[in-house]
Each structure stands twice: as C-alpha cells, then as structure tokens.
C-alpha cells in the first residue's frame, strides 16, 4: 500500500446555529429525503424490470453506467467476491467472479436497506419497509419471507445459514416507544422460521462467538414490576440463562428506568450491554458500555461510547475491543458525531487507551483485520458546533483520513485513501473497502491505489444525516470470499 504522512487539517470555525431551528430543518429535510428516495426507488425498479434486471459489463468498457442508476467498475472488482449496495433506492449486486451487475427484484412497500450476506456467501438478506427479503448471493431468486413483519436484522449465525430477525407482532398498547417488535425469529434460507424468544419489547440480539446461542435484550413496562433483562437462548433448545436483570427502580450506571441493549458477545469480555436510562430510549453520545462476564456477574463499565450503529464497537482475535468513546471528561461532546469522539483499544480487566491525542481530531469507525493485528479507523477534524447541512457534511466527510494501527508495534500510519469512512477488511486481510464521496472504494493489495467501485449511494445532495452521523453501513454489504 502507498502510505502518506499524517497531516492534521486546520480546525474549522463554524457559527453555531439555533438548536431548535436546526432540529426543525433536519426533520423537514428527512421527510423530503424519504419522498425523494421512495420516488427514485419506484422509478428505477420499473426501469430495471423493463431492462430485464440482469446486466453484463461491456467487454471493452472499464465502467458500466446504468441510466438513472449507478456507475460501476466491474473490472476493478474482479476476484473480490460479491458486493451488494443500495444506489438511489435500488438494491444492486456486483459479482466479482462473473463481472455481472444485477438489479434485484423490486421490493414493494419500502426502500431496500441493511443488506447482509451469510458467512458462507450463499445467501443475501435485506429489509424493505417491514418486510424481510432473501435471495441467492448473486441477487437471483429474490423473494419476500411471509408470515411476519420484520423490524431489524440481528445478524447471520457465525456457524450456520440461520438469520436472527427482530419481528412482529408489534405491541401498541403502551406509551411510546410504541409499535415495537415482540419476537425474535430464526429464519432459514428457504423462508421457514421459528420464534426463539418473545417479550413486551425485543431491543436487539447478538450471537455468541460459537453460534450456539443468542443474547436477547427484553424490556418490560415498569408498571408491571418486571426487570429489563439480557437473556441467552440456546439455538438448539433448552433453558435460557439470564445474564443481567435490572428492576424498574433499580439503578445502573448512575441511572434509573434502565433499558438494556446487547451490543456484542466477545471472548474474554462476555456480553457487552449499552445502558440507557433516565427516560432515554436511545442516545448517541456518552452511553455507558457495560460488560457482563457470565450469567449473574456484576456489570463492569468499560467506557462511555457512541451508541448508534455497528461501527461504534469492533472486536478482534486475542480478546481486544476497539470502541468509539466520549472523551469530553464530563463536559459532554454533544450528540454530533464530530466532537470529542475517540477510538480506544480495550482489554479485559485492563481498561481502554486512546490511539490519537484528542483536541483537534476525532477518531471513528474502528475495524480490526481478520488476524487481529491491525486496526483500521478514521480520523477527522473535531468540530465544536452543530449544523449538518449538505455542504457541511460533504466538507467534513471529505476531510476524513484512513489510519492503520499496528497492535504489535503500536505504530500509526496514514493510508492514501482520501475521505475514507466505515472501512471494512477482506477476509484475507489484504484489501480494504470503504465509503468516500457517496461511493464505494476498494484499496487492493496489488497496486495500493484506491479505485471507486460503485456510486452513488444516495440521491444527489441528499445524504441522510442524524446529528452528522450517516448510516453508510446500511447501504452496502461485502462478501470477499472464503
């Protein structure tokens, strides 16, 4: 790879907008973006159906340009597995073996999101509205899974072709948050499913490292007098084990009215749990991340972290975690993603340590290489004020840099991959895929020079932001091979 020296960008100075006015603008902008995305999805799906939905790259052309759709470099992606991505509301699959780009059958009733390949690369799942869809990993044979409403993909088993899904029926006879999922289902590629767990509110679920169990966050109404719980359910059947239970008036992490959300299940740490409380059902910043080593063990605070999205915590072989911590030291970095956030490396019982000094720089999006020897992450200018219009987003994301941390030597290097966000390693640890400028880029080992594989992801000038944070990961999935 071609490496470049670390050069700290100047710290921007921005006028602070009125918070209430900014929130109103953002809410209106989100409504506009949803309308634009829905219209684009219907138009592009119709166009794809008229074209026969399967396209092959021209033999002499480097780029495949789909009218009204994405531009794709199939040749540069050759031998790099399969890539599923949502472009302007339509789901596409690029096959690095055949060079084929396929638009997946239209998902009626919602824009596709959260594509996920099974670990063996045979299957692809995604959501559209509250519908679960499955297809072969090349995008062929797409079909809706009937029988239930789907509210969240909780991940494929690490050991089998089984998908965990937070599902309905929903519960509505409660104060909001209402319309919450009440069942956790296990879904097979043939569309069959069964309920593994149920409760008044299924917060989320995470797989055990061996794939034999799922840790499920189950909430109960305080009026009922039952605790919020983290319960491990064996996939093959048997008695579930309660790892953590907090009564309605019991305090945890300095809060009451506690809600528990499992984040991960890691060797050496146990189950990681985000703790929300004091009336908050969701929080972006300074959320306590507690670890529970075994059923009934006392929770241990690991760090106060960013808690929106899967890129806030990354686990490595050798019992190491990387987390995006709030480092405002009591001041509070605010809900914006670009202030007082720092990637820290944590060990069981050993605390957490930052990799880059704070101040003018924030660090985000940690991703460990498959062997656990290198941590990729993103550094960016720290901004002390809000305001997340399109120009601000493009400017800040455009100033991102891709960093590599060698866990053995402690050395940091900056990679020549401008504007990189949400890096992801190939299974062999030789390549990196990342988002930059509303496109997907590949950093291959052969040349060490980044190449854009597919763009755009969103409609022009409509990056959907929540306090500066964009759910880039919900737009794509990569299966890089066995």
NUZA-99953 format. One record per residue (C-alpha): residue number from 0; residue in three letters; chain; x, y, z. Coordinates in Angstrom, 2 decimals. Example, Ala and Ser with C-alpha at 12.3 -4.5 7.8 and 13.67 -1.06 7.14 Angstrom:
<nodes>
  nr rest kette      xx      yy      zz
   0  ala     A   12.30   -4.50    7.80
   1  ser     A   13.67   -1.06    7.14
</nodes>
This chain:
<nodes>
  nr rest kette      xx      yy      zz
   0  unk     A    0.00    0.00    0.00
   1  unk     A    1.09    3.56   -0.67
   2  unk     A    1.37    5.42    2.59
   3  unk     A    1.24    9.15    3.17
   4  unk     A    2.36   11.14    6.21
   5  unk     A   -0.16   12.24    8.79
   6  unk     A   -1.07   15.89    8.23
   7  unk     A   -3.54   17.42   10.66
   8  unk     A   -6.10   19.61    8.84
   9  unk     A   -6.93   23.07   10.18
  10  unk     A   -9.69   23.21   12.75
  11  unk     A  -12.82   24.70   11.17
  12  unk     A  -14.65   27.55   12.80
  13  unk     A  -18.39   27.43   12.30
  14  unk     A  -21.16   29.66   13.52
  15  unk     A  -23.43   27.83   15.96
  16  unk     A  -27.00   27.54   14.61
  17  unk     A  -30.07   27.84   16.74
  18  unk     A  -30.66   24.28   18.05
  19  unk     A  -34.45   24.32   17.73
  20  unk     A  -34.34   25.78   14.25
  21  unk     A  -31.73   23.22   13.22
  22  unk     A  -33.86   20.35   14.51
  23  unk     A  -36.90   21.61   12.61
  24  unk     A  -34.86   21.94    9.42
  25  unk     A  -33.46   18.45    9.84
  26  unk     A  -36.92   16.92   10.41
  27  unk     A  -38.23   18.59    7.26
  28  unk     A  -35.15   17.51    5.33
  29  unk     A  -35.63   13.90    6.42
  30  unk     A  -39.21   13.99    5.16
  31  unk     A  -38.04   15.35    1.79
  32  unk     A  -35.32   12.70    1.56
  33  unk     A  -37.80    9.92    2.23
  34  unk     A  -40.08   11.20   -0.53
  35  unk     A  -37.20   11.50   -2.98
  36  unk     A  -35.84    8.06   -2.11
  37  unk     A  -39.24    6.40   -2.46
  38  unk     A  -39.88    8.03   -5.85
  39  unk     A  -36.41    7.10   -7.06
  40  unk     A  -36.85    3.51   -5.92
  41  unk     A  -40.10    3.08   -7.82
  42  unk     A  -38.79    4.70  -10.99
  43  unk     A  -35.53    2.78  -11.03
  44  unk     A  -37.17   -0.51  -10.16
  45  unk     A  -39.56   -0.08  -13.07
  46  unk     A  -36.68    0.75  -15.40
  47  unk     A  -34.72   -2.26  -14.20
  48  unk     A  -37.70   -4.56  -14.71
  49  unk     A  -38.13   -3.24  -18.25
  50  unk     A  -34.45   -3.92  -18.95
  51  unk     A  -34.64   -7.47  -17.64
  52  unk     A  -32.90   -6.68  -14.29
  53  unk     A  -29.66   -8.54  -15.17
  54  unk     A  -26.83   -6.61  -16.85
  55  unk     A  -23.36   -7.60  -18.03
  56  unk     A  -20.41   -5.24  -18.24
  57  unk     A  -19.31   -4.46  -21.80
  58  unk     A  -16.10   -6.25  -22.67
  59  unk     A  -14.10   -3.17  -23.67
  60  unk     A  -15.54   -0.63  -21.26
  61  unk     A  -13.96   -0.04  -17.90
  62  unk     A  -17.11    1.48  -16.41
  63  unk     A  -20.70    0.35  -16.58
  64  unk     A  -23.06    3.31  -16.42
  65  unk     A  -26.70    2.48  -15.77
  66  unk     A  -29.06    5.29  -16.91
  67  unk     A  -30.59    6.79  -13.78
  68  unk     A  -28.64    4.30  -11.68
  69  unk     A  -25.11    3.56  -10.52
  70  unk     A  -21.75    3.74  -12.24
  71  unk     A  -19.77    0.56  -11.57
  72  unk     A  -16.19   -0.56  -12.23
  73  unk     A  -16.73   -4.31  -12.52
  74  unk     A  -13.22   -4.99  -13.81
  75  unk     A  -11.57   -3.41  -10.77
  76  unk     A  -13.74   -5.58   -8.51
  77  unk     A  -12.75   -8.79  -10.29
  78  unk     A  -11.88  -11.64   -7.89
  79  unk     A  -13.00   -9.60   -4.87
  80  unk     A  -16.18  -11.54   -4.08
  81  unk     A  -19.64  -10.02   -4.17
  82  unk     A  -20.88   -6.56   -3.31
  83  unk     A  -24.49   -5.65   -2.51
  84  unk     A  -25.28   -1.94   -2.41
  85  unk     A  -28.29    0.37   -2.46
  86  unk     A  -28.00    3.12   -5.05
  87  unk     A  -30.73    5.76   -5.17
  88  unk     A  -33.22    3.40   -3.57
  89  unk     A  -32.49    0.27   -5.64
  90  unk     A  -30.54   -2.79   -4.46
  91  unk     A  -27.77   -4.00   -6.78
  92  unk     A  -25.40   -6.96   -6.60
  93  unk     A  -21.97   -6.93   -8.27
  94  unk     A  -20.36  -10.34   -8.82
  95  unk     A  -16.57  -10.11   -8.84
  96  unk     A  -16.28  -13.52  -10.46
  97  unk     A  -18.53  -13.07  -13.49
  98  unk     A  -18.46   -9.27  -13.72
  99  unk     A  -22.25   -9.23  -13.70
 100  unk     A  -24.22   -6.37  -12.18
 101  unk     A  -27.76   -7.31  -11.25
 102  unk     A  -30.60   -5.13  -10.01
 103  unk     A  -32.55   -7.18   -7.50
 104  unk     A  -36.30   -7.62   -7.96
 105  unk     A  -38.28   -4.62   -6.76
 106  unk     A  -39.18   -4.68   -3.06
 107  unk     A  -42.69   -3.33   -2.98
 108  unk     A  -43.56   -1.22    0.04
 109  unk     A  -40.21    0.26    1.02
 110  unk     A  -36.66    1.18    0.08
 111  unk     A  -34.13   -1.67    0.47
 112  unk     A  -31.73   -1.33    3.42
 113  unk     A  -29.33   -3.33    5.58
 114  unk     A  -28.17   -5.94    3.04
 115  unk     A  -26.30   -8.82    4.70
 116  unk     A  -24.51  -11.82    3.19
 117  unk     A  -24.43  -15.15    5.01
 118  unk     A  -20.91  -16.06    6.19
 119  unk     A  -20.57  -18.80    3.57
 120  unk     A  -21.50  -16.35    0.80
 121  unk     A  -24.51  -18.31   -0.44
 122  unk     A  -27.36  -16.03    0.63
 123  unk     A  -28.30  -12.37    0.80
 124  unk     A  -30.90  -10.84    3.14
 125  unk     A  -32.24   -7.31    3.35
 126  unk     A  -35.18   -5.27    4.64
 127  unk     A  -37.67   -3.21    2.66
 128  unk     A  -40.14   -1.42    4.88
 129  unk     A  -41.03   -4.05    7.48
 130  unk     A  -40.56   -6.90    5.03
 131  unk     A  -37.71   -9.41    5.04
 132  unk     A  -36.34  -10.46    1.66
 133  unk     A  -33.95  -13.28    0.76
 134  unk     A  -32.08  -14.13   -2.43
 135  unk     A  -29.10  -16.09   -3.60
 136  unk     A  -25.93  -14.12   -3.08
 137  unk     A  -25.79  -13.08   -6.74
 138  unk     A  -29.21  -11.44   -6.30
 139  unk     A  -31.15  -14.10   -8.19
 140  unk     A  -34.35  -15.66   -6.88
 141  unk     A  -35.37  -12.73   -4.66
 142  unk     A  -38.45  -13.46   -2.59
 143  unk     A  -40.25  -11.97    0.37
 144  unk     A  -40.36  -14.07    3.55
 145  unk     A  -44.05  -14.26    4.51
 146  unk     A  -45.79  -14.62    7.82
 147  unk     A  -44.41  -11.77    9.94
 148  unk     A  -43.28   -8.16    9.93
 149  unk     A  -39.51   -7.64   10.25
 150  unk     A  -38.12   -4.73   12.27
 151  unk     A  -34.40   -5.41   12.36
 152  unk     A  -31.75   -7.84   11.11
 153  unk     A  -29.84   -9.09   14.14
 154  unk     A  -27.26  -10.95   12.06
 155  unk     A  -26.47  -14.28   10.46
 156  unk     A  -25.17  -17.05   12.66
 157  unk     A  -21.36  -17.23   12.53
 158  unk     A  -21.63  -21.01   12.05
 159  unk     A  -24.78  -21.75   10.03
 160  unk     A  -27.16  -20.35    7.42
 161  unk     A  -29.59  -19.02   10.01
 162  unk     A  -30.65  -15.37   10.31
 163  unk     A  -31.89  -13.71   13.51
 164  unk     A  -34.68  -11.16   12.97
 165  unk     A  -36.50   -8.85   15.39
 166  unk     A  -40.09   -9.36   14.32
 167  unk     A  -43.73   -8.71   14.98
 168  unk     A  -46.38   -8.86   16.07
 169  unk     A  -45.84   -5.39   17.42
 170  unk     A  -47.07   -4.10   20.74
 171  unk     A  -49.14   -0.92   20.58
 172  unk     A  -50.93   -0.70   23.95
 173  unk     A  -48.14    1.17   25.69
 174  unk     A  -46.77    4.70   25.81
 175  unk     A  -44.22    5.28   23.09
 176  unk     A  -41.93    3.85   22.06
 177  unk     A  -44.90    2.02   20.61
 178  unk     A  -45.02   -0.33   17.63
 179  unk     A  -42.05   -2.28   18.98
 180  unk     A  -41.13   -5.87   17.99
 181  unk     A  -42.14   -8.57   20.42
 182  unk     A  -40.47  -11.68   18.95
 183  unk     A  -37.03  -12.85   17.90
 184  unk     A  -37.23  -15.25   14.96
 185  unk     A  -34.68  -17.58   13.41
 186  unk     A  -35.09  -17.64    9.62
 187  unk     A  -33.68  -20.23    7.22
 188  unk     A  -32.83  -19.53    3.56
 189  unk     A  -35.89  -21.50    2.43
 190  unk     A  -38.07  -18.92    4.21
 191  unk     A  -39.11  -21.12    7.14
 192  unk     A  -38.82  -19.56   10.58
 193  unk     A  -39.48  -20.15   14.25
 194  unk     A  -39.73  -17.96   17.34
 195  unk     A  -36.74  -18.26   19.66
 196  unk     A  -37.74  -15.58   22.19
 197  unk     A  -40.61  -13.21   22.85
 198  unk     A  -41.40  -10.35   25.21
 199  unk     A  -43.06   -6.94   25.50
 200  unk     A  -40.16   -5.35   23.63
 201  unk     A  -37.23   -7.06   21.90
 202  unk     A  -34.48   -4.43   21.96
 203  unk     A  -31.84   -6.32   19.97
 204  unk     A  -29.92   -9.59   19.92
 205  unk     A  -26.32  -10.74   19.42
 206  unk     A  -24.86  -14.15   18.57
 207  unk     A  -22.46  -16.00   20.83
 208  unk     A  -18.98  -16.49   19.30
 209  unk     A  -19.70  -20.19   18.64
 210  unk     A  -23.16  -19.53   17.19
 211  unk     A  -24.87  -21.78   19.74
 212  unk     A  -26.89  -19.05   21.50
 213  unk     A  -28.34  -15.58   21.14
 214  unk     A  -28.27  -12.91   23.84
 215  unk     A  -31.55  -11.00   23.68
 216  unk     A  -32.46   -7.67   25.27
 217  unk     A  -36.02   -7.85   26.62
 218  unk     A  -37.78   -4.84   28.14
 219  unk     A  -40.89   -4.79   30.36
 220  unk     A  -43.18   -1.94   31.40
 221  unk     A  -42.14   -0.53   34.80
 222  unk     A  -45.80   -0.71   35.86
 223  unk     A  -45.67   -4.49   35.55
 224  unk     A  -42.79   -4.65   38.01
 225  unk     A  -40.64   -6.94   35.89
 226  unk     A  -36.96   -6.28   35.16
 227  unk     A  -35.19   -5.33   31.98
 228  unk     A  -33.13   -8.38   31.06
 229  unk     A  -30.35   -9.79   28.96
 230  unk     A  -31.20  -13.44   28.37
 231  unk     A  -29.17  -16.04   26.45
 232  unk     A  -31.30  -18.50   24.47
 233  unk     A  -29.71  -21.74   23.20
 234  unk     A  -30.45  -22.11   19.49
 235  unk     A  -30.87  -25.89   19.76
 236  unk     A  -33.34  -25.55   22.65
 237  unk     A  -33.01  -25.80   26.38
 238  unk     A  -33.37  -23.49   29.32
 239  unk     A  -32.43  -19.82   28.72
 240  unk     A  -29.93  -18.17   31.05
 241  unk     A  -30.43  -14.67   32.48
 242  unk     A  -27.13  -12.80   32.39
 243  unk     A  -28.38   -9.44   33.69
 244  unk     A  -31.67   -8.21   35.18
 245  unk     A  -32.43   -4.67   36.39
 246  unk     A  -35.66   -3.89   38.24
 247  unk     A  -37.67   -0.77   37.27
 248  unk     A  -36.48    1.27   40.29
 249  unk     A  -33.00   -0.21   40.43
 250  unk     A  -30.09    1.99   39.34
 251  unk     A  -27.30    1.05   36.96
 252  unk     A  -24.53    3.29   35.62
 253  unk     A  -25.96    6.15   37.71
 254  unk     A  -29.40    5.97   36.07
 255  unk     A  -32.84    4.59   36.81
 256  unk     A  -35.65    3.49   34.44
 257  unk     A  -32.93    1.41   32.83
 258  unk     A  -33.14   -0.10   29.34
 259  unk     A  -30.61   -2.73   28.27
 260  unk     A  -29.39   -3.33   24.72
 261  unk     A  -26.88   -6.09   23.91
 262  unk     A  -24.03   -4.87   21.69
 263  unk     A  -21.86   -7.94   21.25
 264  unk     A  -20.71  -11.23   22.75
 265  unk     A  -16.93  -11.35   22.91
 266  unk     A  -14.36  -13.83   24.14
 267  unk     A  -12.61  -12.51   27.24
 268  unk     A  -15.29   -9.89   27.91
 269  unk     A  -18.63  -11.69   27.90
 270  unk     A  -21.74   -9.85   26.74
 271  unk     A  -21.47   -6.11   26.11
 272  unk     A  -24.54   -4.04   27.00
 273  unk     A  -25.41   -0.43   26.28
 274  unk     A  -27.29    1.08   29.23
 275  unk     A  -29.96    3.72   28.61
 276  unk     A  -31.89    5.35   31.40
 277  unk     A  -33.48    8.42   32.96
 278  unk     A  -36.20    8.31   30.32
 279  unk     A  -33.94    7.90   27.29
 280  unk     A  -34.73    5.06   24.90
 281  unk     A  -31.91    5.96   22.51
 282  unk     A  -28.82    8.10   22.83
 283  unk     A  -25.91    8.91   20.57
 284  unk     A  -23.30   10.11   22.98
 285  unk     A  -21.65    9.04   26.25
 286  unk     A  -23.70    5.85   26.61
 287  unk     A  -22.29    3.50   29.29
 288  unk     A  -20.99    0.28   27.78
 289  unk     A  -21.07   -2.38   30.48
 290  unk     A  -19.69   -5.91   30.17
 291  unk     A  -21.13   -8.97   31.93
 292  unk     A  -18.60  -11.79   32.16
 293  unk     A  -21.05  -14.60   32.96
 294  unk     A  -24.69  -15.10   34.00
 295  unk     A  -25.37  -13.14   37.18
 296  unk     A  -21.97  -11.42   37.26
 297  unk     A  -21.74   -7.77   38.32
 298  unk     A  -21.61   -5.47   35.26
 299  unk     A  -18.32   -3.65   34.69
 300  unk     A  -18.17   -0.26   32.99
 301  unk     A  -15.85   -0.42   30.00
 302  unk     A  -16.29    3.09   28.55
 303  unk     A  -18.85    5.75   27.70
 304  unk     A  -19.34    5.36   23.98
 305  unk     A  -21.04    6.44   20.82
 306  unk     A  -24.03    4.10   20.65
 307  unk     A  -25.73    4.49   17.31
 308  unk     A  -24.69    1.99   14.68
 309  unk     A  -22.47   -1.09   14.42
 310  unk     A  -19.28    0.91   13.72
 311  unk     A  -19.00    2.07   17.35
 312  unk     A  -17.53   -1.22   18.63
 313  unk     A  -15.18   -3.69   16.91
 314  unk     A  -13.86   -6.97   18.32
 315  unk     A  -10.57   -8.66   17.43
 316  unk     A   -8.97  -12.01   17.97
 317  unk     A   -6.92  -12.10   21.13
 318  unk     A   -9.61  -10.55   23.35
 319  unk     A   -9.31   -6.92   22.26
 320  unk     A  -12.04   -4.40   21.62
 321  unk     A  -11.97   -1.05   19.89
 322  unk     A  -14.69    1.40   20.92
 323  unk     A  -15.62    4.96   19.97
 324  unk     A  -15.54    6.66   23.37
 325  unk     A  -16.73   10.06   24.52
 326  unk     A  -13.68   11.89   25.88
 327  unk     A  -15.25   15.19   26.92
 328  unk     A  -14.42   14.47   30.59
 329  unk     A  -17.79   15.49   31.95
 330  unk     A  -18.42   18.35   29.54
 331  unk     A  -20.23   16.09   27.10
 332  unk     A  -19.25   16.07   23.45
 333  unk     A  -22.82   16.64   22.39
 334  unk     A  -24.81   14.47   20.06
 335  unk     A  -22.92   15.47   16.91
 336  unk     A  -20.61   12.75   15.69
 337  unk     A  -17.70   15.10   15.03
 338  unk     A  -16.99   16.36   18.55
 339  unk     A  -14.98   14.68   21.35
 340  unk     A  -15.08   11.12   19.97
 341  unk     A  -12.02    8.89   20.22
 342  unk     A  -11.21    5.32   19.19
 343  unk     A   -9.85    3.43   22.19
 344  unk     A   -8.47   -0.10   22.44
 345  unk     A   -9.70   -2.10   25.45
 346  unk     A   -8.50   -5.33   27.07
 347  unk     A  -10.32   -7.50   29.64
 348  unk     A   -9.63   -6.02   33.05
 349  unk     A   -7.09   -3.61   31.61
 350  unk     A   -9.10   -0.52   30.77
 351  unk     A   -9.13    1.38   27.48
 352  unk     A   -6.46    3.51   25.82
 353  unk     A   -6.83    6.10   23.05
 354  unk     A   -4.70    5.88   19.93
 355  unk     A   -4.61    9.53   18.87
 356  unk     A   -4.49   12.58   21.16
 357  unk     A   -7.78   14.48   21.32
 358  unk     A   -8.28   18.17   20.77
 359  unk     A   -8.26   18.98   17.05
 360  unk     A   -9.02   15.42   15.92
 361  unk     A  -11.81   12.89   16.38
 362  unk     A  -11.39    9.21   15.52
 363  unk     A  -14.18    6.86   14.44
 364  unk     A  -15.18    3.67   12.61
 365  unk     A  -12.78    1.06   14.04
 366  unk     A  -12.35   -2.21   12.09
 367  unk     A   -9.91   -4.99   13.04
 368  unk     A   -8.13   -7.06   10.42
 369  unk     A   -9.11  -10.76   10.46
 370  unk     A   -5.92  -11.76   12.30
 371  unk     A   -6.42   -9.03   14.93
 372  unk     A   -3.05   -7.50   14.19
 373  unk     A   -4.12   -4.21   12.58
 374  unk     A   -6.88   -1.76   13.41
 375  unk     A   -8.21    0.47   10.64
 376  unk     A  -10.03    3.61   11.73
 377  unk     A  -10.89    7.09   10.54
 378  unk     A   -9.57   10.43   11.78
 379  unk     A  -11.30   13.73   11.08
 380  unk     A  -11.36   17.36   12.23
 381  unk     A  -13.07   18.00   15.57
 382  unk     A  -15.96   20.47   15.28
 383  unk     A  -17.33   22.16   18.39
 384  unk     A  -20.63   23.26   16.85
 385  unk     A  -23.57   21.68   15.08
 386  unk     A  -25.18   22.46   11.76
 387  unk     A  -25.40   19.46    9.42
 388  unk     A  -26.45   20.80    6.06
 389  unk     A  -25.27   19.10    2.89
 390  unk     A  -22.24   21.36    2.35
 391  unk     A  -21.08   20.88    5.93
 392  unk     A  -21.45   17.11    5.64
 393  unk     A  -19.55   16.93    2.37
 394  unk     A  -16.77   19.13    3.73
 395  unk     A  -16.34   17.20    6.98
 396  unk     A  -16.57   13.71    5.47
 397  unk     A  -14.25   14.87    2.71
 398  unk     A  -11.59   15.68    5.32
 399  unk     A  -11.51   12.11    6.68
 400  unk     A   -8.27   10.13    6.67
 401  unk     A   -7.77    6.38    6.89
 402  unk     A   -5.39    5.31    9.67
 403  unk     A   -3.81    1.93   10.45
 404  unk     A   -2.71    0.94   13.95
 405  unk     A   -0.28   -1.96   14.32
 406  unk     A   -1.27   -3.72   17.55
 407  unk     A    2.15   -5.36   17.86
 408  unk     A    4.36   -2.30   17.43
 409  unk     A    1.92    0.49   18.31
 410  unk     A    2.81    2.25   15.06
 411  unk     A    0.28    4.51   13.33
 412  unk     A    0.32    5.15    9.59
 413  unk     A   -1.97    7.17    7.34
 414  unk     A   -3.10    5.47    4.14
 415  unk     A   -3.51    7.31    0.85
 416  unk     A   -7.29    6.84    0.82
 417  unk     A   -8.85   10.29    0.84
 418  unk     A  -12.21   10.89    2.56
 419  unk     A  -12.45    7.27    3.78
 420  unk     A  -15.35    6.30    6.06
 421  unk     A  -16.52    2.94    7.54
 422  unk     A  -13.55    0.81    6.37
 423  unk     A  -14.07   -2.95    6.06
 424  unk     A  -11.42   -5.65    5.64
 425  unk     A  -11.47   -8.53    3.18
 426  unk     A  -11.41  -11.98    4.75
 427  unk     A   -7.73  -12.46    3.89
 428  unk     A   -6.81   -9.06    5.33
 429  unk     A   -5.22   -7.95    2.06
 430  unk     A   -7.81   -5.40    0.88
 431  unk     A  -10.00   -2.68    2.34
 432  unk     A  -13.39   -1.45    1.17
 433  unk     A  -14.66    1.94    2.32
 434  unk     A  -17.07    4.77    1.56
 435  unk     A  -15.82    8.08    0.19
 436  unk     A  -17.76   10.85   -1.51
 437  unk     A  -21.02    8.86   -1.68
 438  unk     A  -19.30    5.94   -3.40
 439  unk     A  -17.70    2.61   -2.52
 440  unk     A  -13.93    2.38   -2.97
 441  unk     A  -11.55   -0.58   -2.93
 442  unk     A   -7.95   -0.45   -1.75
 443  unk     A   -6.40   -3.59   -3.31
 444  unk     A   -3.02   -5.05   -2.36
 445  unk     A   -1.72   -5.23   -5.94
 446  unk     A   -1.38   -1.51   -6.68
 447  unk     A   -2.11    0.06   -3.30
 448  unk     A   -4.09    2.71   -5.17
 449  unk     A   -7.79    3.20   -4.32
 450  unk     A  -10.34    2.72   -7.09
 451  unk     A  -14.01    3.65   -6.99
 452  unk     A  -16.17    0.54   -7.45
 453  unk     A  -19.73    1.88   -7.32
 454  unk     A  -21.54    5.20   -6.89
 455  unk     A  -23.73    6.95   -5.90
 456  unk     A  -25.34    5.52   -2.78
 457  unk     A  -27.87    8.28   -2.10
 458  unk     A  -29.83   10.67   -4.31
 459  unk     A  -27.76   13.73   -5.31
 460  unk     A  -27.11   16.15   -2.42
 461  unk     A  -29.37   14.16   -0.07
 462  unk     A  -27.13   12.41    2.44
 463  unk     A  -29.50   11.50    5.31
 464  unk     A  -27.83   12.74    8.47
 465  unk     A  -28.76   12.47   12.13
 466  unk     A  -26.59   14.87   14.13
 467  unk     A  -23.91   14.48   11.47
 468  unk     A  -23.95   10.68   11.55
 469  unk     A  -24.83    8.90    8.31
 470  unk     A  -25.79    5.22    8.23
 471  unk     A  -23.38    4.35    5.43
 472  unk     A  -23.22    0.74    6.58
 473  unk     A  -26.94    0.26    5.92
 474  unk     A  -26.26    0.89    2.21
 475  unk     A  -23.91   -1.99    1.43
 476  unk     A  -22.56   -5.44    2.31
 477  unk     A  -19.40   -7.17    1.10
 478  unk     A  -18.65  -10.87    0.90
 479  unk     A  -14.98  -11.05   -0.09
 480  unk     A  -14.73  -14.84   -0.41
 481  unk     A  -13.81  -17.78    1.76
</nodes>
